[in-house]
Amino acid sequence: MANSIIIKAAIDIMGGYSATAKKISAGGKALTYQAVQSWVKQENIPARYVLDVSRETGISPEALNPEVFKKGKA
């Protein structure tokens, strides 16, 4: 539950689902807003997007995906 709140906050900071999808891309291919919505439902931002979301929002990678980005590892 706590992780979904952080993820939702990150999306809100970036301007919502569609704005987040436009700002964050993988390999030059834009995400869909549905993919961004799935992050909240699954309570997980895929690791390949975490650093971009962190850069855009100022939220630490550890907070966005604590399973992958543990303090001292990232």
N, C-alpha and C positions, 0 to 999 in steps of 0.2 A: 504494500500500500504506500509506504513512504517513498519508494522509488518512483511510483507513478505520479506522485505529487511533484517531485523534482522534475521529471520528464515533462509534465504538463506546464510547469513554470518555465522551463527552457523554451518550449514551443510558444508560449505566450510572449516571452521576451522577444522572440524572433518575429512576432506578428501573426501567429496562428499557423494552422496546418499547411495551407497553400503557400504562405510566405516562407515557411521553413523548408518545404519541398523545393522551392525555387533557389533558396540560398545554399542548401546542402546537396552536394552531388558526389557521385562515385565515378571516377574515370570519365568525367565530362557528361555523364548521362543523368539528367535531372530525375529526382524522385517524384512519385505521385503523392498527393495529399493522403491517399488511402494508406500508403506505406508508412507515412508519419503517424497517422491515427493508430496503426497497429503497434507502434512503439508504446503508446499509453496502455492499450489493452493487454499487451504482453509484458508490460512493466520492464521493458528492456530496449535500449538503443543498441543496435548492432555495433560491435567494436569498430568497424571501419568508418563509422560516422561520428563516433564520440569526440574525437579531437576537433573536428570541424564545428560541432555543436558547442563544445567548450570554448573555442576561439570566438564564436559569434555571441555567446551569452555571458561569458565570464564565470560560468559554473564549472567547477573542477571536474576533470575526467573521473576522479575517484567517486564523486557524488553521482555522476550520470550513469556509470556502470561499475559499481564497486567489485563485482566478481572478476572483472578483467583488469581494471586499473586500481590496484591496491596501492596504498601509500608506500613509497620506496621502490615500486616496480615500474611505474610509468615514466 
